[in-house]
Amino acid sequence: VGTAARVQRKSRMRNDLPYPPSFPNEAEEKYLWLLLCDDSDFPEHFEHWRNDTIVEGLDTARMWLLPLLHLRISALNIEDDLTTRRIRGVYKFVGLKNRKLIRDVAVVAQACHDEGIPIMLLKGLALLQHAYHDTASRLLGDGDILVHAEHVARIFALFKRLGWMRVDEFGTRSEICVPSDDAFRETRPDRRDHAATFINDGGVMIDLHWQVFHTDLRQDALRMLLVRDLSPVNARTRLSAHHWKNSLATELDGVACHTLSLEDMLIHVIAHGGAENPHRPIRWVIDAAYIIRTGKLDWKKLIKATQISGKEVDMLLAFRY
């Protein structure tokens, strides 16, 4: 009886979880529905949206989803007008911007390859490869790459040789100071950061990651409360080995590199996109849907990867949503 009561209490806690503020609101959900609805429903929904919307008045989160809207309009031969032409203009702009970023990231990737340093594409770069298959379909704000922790100092030196600079969260640039070789060892308990941002003369930014997830003590505590698992969460060495072992081989502008597996990619999209963010990047819902729609997910591997990464709470909320 005691065990049954604990299971019921645990189930109620799970079912009563509120959605975080970062999840889409009602107005945003209508827009996401427009992007994800069946082809048979799209013309009617688009007509309503077109009549009620001023494209220039869209917020940033919805503006950068217009390329996907263009692809739907084009595929279904929706009648052309001023609104569809404006949407097409955003699609072309995103394509030009993305191609410039991809070209500059590929230069860094080639330099890493020449030095024997493997890199992994994260977030938008990986999603374009495996989920969207169209360079202009999703805006790349920056390029995200992952390296082994023991290679971080060498990558800092490489960025410095290539003429890049450090940039902080406020946009302030500074010269790159190359850290010591042991500064990013995964065994160091005092490291809470997980990435550093670099910028070149053309304004292209790259986020260099040495672990996929940042350390969040509040989230770890919530997981222990809800999942009743007191084992170490997000053990960096074990999690990093999992990500590299299950990674997929790919190319970026002809340069060999890796991406997360589709299962780990989905977890990363949900954990990162569903986090608190003042810019409300609701495209994480679209990213997750497009990964699922590839039809290539191994659901047993997804469950196992979720447990390894300690993201049960994130995945529970996202899949219930």
ABEGO torsion letter per residue (X at the ends): XAAAAAAAAAAAAAAABBBBAABBBAAAAAAAAAAABBAAAAAAAAAAAAAABBAAABBAAAAAAAAAAAAAAAAAGBBBBAAAAAAAAAAAAAAAAAAAAAAAAAAAAAAAAAAGBBBBBBEAAAAAAAAAGBAAABBBABBBBBBBAAAAAAAAAAAAAAGBBBBBAAGBBBBBBBBBAAAABAABAABABABBBBBBAAGBBBBBBABABBBBAAAAAAAAAAAGBABBBGBAAAAAAAAAAABBBBBBGGBBBBBBBAAAAAAAAAAAAABBBAAGBAAAAAAAAAAAAAGABBAAAAAAAAAAAGAAAAAAAAAAX
